[in-house]
Amino acid sequence: MNYDEIKKLIDDMGDSKIDELSIEFPDGVKIKMKKDKAPVVAPAQQETVQYISVPDKLEVKAETTENSTTEEKNENYKVVKSPMVGTFYSKSSPDAEPYVEVGSKVKKGDILCIVEAMKLMNEIESEFDGEIVEVCVNDGDMVDFGKPLFKIK
């Protein structure tokens, strides 16, 4: 096994619900992995309540045009979603250039960003060939599993 295959195996193990894995290959290579299950303690959150006044009569007008709905259907974007919960970083260090920007051409396997999860920096690679049409999150934002990160056309 080469370094990339081992790294992929570690990343897959980290993303799965498996706690322990042991593999023995025909060439004699043995790999054993075990997750360290440390309890996760969430910080206390304060709720803020904001009151707004609403008029007695509220008129709602909905305008839809055929052009807007057909444009949305014609925009066939491929979406790269976050594979984990963490912090989104568009560049490798604060003073570096972003991996990609709107208009950047990408190929399958190109690094798009980093998602930091549990003090591990996970490089997120493009699953598609194309052009970055939209970066859906800002540098330093928290992202959830499945949150859209990029739209590629």
N, C-alpha and C positions, 0 to 999 in steps of 0.2 A: 504494500500500500504506500502511496506517496503522501506527501504532506497535505495536499488539497483534499484528498479522499478522507484522511484522518480528521482534518478540520471540519469537513462537511458532516462526518459521522458525529463529532462532538456537538456541532450546532443542532443537528437533528435530535440528538439525545436531550439537549437542553430544552428544545421546543416540545418534546413529547411528555406524556404522563408516566413514562417508564422510570422507575427509581434506580434500577440496576440492570446492567447489560454485560454479558460475557460472550466473546466471539473467539473461535479458534479456526484459523485458516489452514488449508492443506499444506502450505509451505512452512508451518510451524509457528507462525506469528499469532500471538495471543493478545487480545485487547479486553480489558476489564474496565468498566466505568460504573461509578456509583455517585448518585446525586447526594449532596449534603443538604438535608432538609432542615434549614434554620427557620424558626418561626418568623413570619413577617408581621411587623407591628405598624399599623397605619397611624399617622399623626391625627390628633383630634382635629376635627373640622368645625368651624363655626358657620352657622347658617345665617344668611342675611335675608331679611324680608323687605321688599320694597313695595310700597303701596302707591297705586296710581289711581287717578280719578277717571271715571268713564262717563261720558255724556249719557243722558237719559235715552236719547234716540241715536242709534248708530246705523249709518247707511254703509252698505258694503257693495261695491261695484266690482265685478270680475270681468276683466277684458282679456279675451284670448284671441289671438290671431292665428290663422292657419300657418303663416310663415314661421312663427316661433316654434310651433310644435313640430313642423317638418324639419326645421333646422336642428332641433334637439335629436330627432330620429336619424338625421343624416350624419351627425357627429358621432362616428363610431370610434370612441376612444378605448384604448386598452388601459386599465387602471392597475397601477402597482400599489398593493395594500401592505400595511405594516404586518409582519408575521408575528409580532409580539408587542407587549406593553413596554414602553420605555420613553427615552428622550430622543427626539429627532435632531440630528446634526447634518447640515448640508455640506460640511467641509471637514477635513481631517484634523485641523487645528484652527484656533481663532484667527490666526493671521494668514491662513491658506486660502486659495481660491475654491469656490464651491465645486463639487464634483460635476454637477450639471446645472444648467439654467434653462429658462424657457427658450426654445429654439435650438438647443443642443441636440445633435444627432447621437443616438445610442444604438448599440448592438447588444444582443442577448449576452449576458454575462458581465457587461460593464457595471462598475460600481456607481450607484446613484446617490447613496447617502449612508449614514451610520445611524443605527438605533442602539442607544446605550440601555442595557437592561442588567440590573444587578451588578453594576460596575464592570460589565463586559461590553466591549465595543463590537457590535455586529454589523458587518458590511452588508448592505442590501444591494443585490445585483438586479439588473434589468432582466425581466423574463421575456422581453419582446425587442425586436428591432424597430426603430422609428425615430420620431422627433418629440422632444418634451414640449407639450402644449401648455401644461399647467403644473406648478408646484403647489400642492394643496395645503401644506403646513409651513410654518415659519421656523427658522433655526432656533433650537432650544425649546420648542413646544413639546408637551407630553402627548404621546400617541397611544391609542388603544389597539388591541388586536383587531385587524381587519379595517382600520381607518385608511382611507385613500391617501397616498403620499404623492403620487405623480399620475398625470394623464399623458399617455403616449399615443400619437397618431401615426 
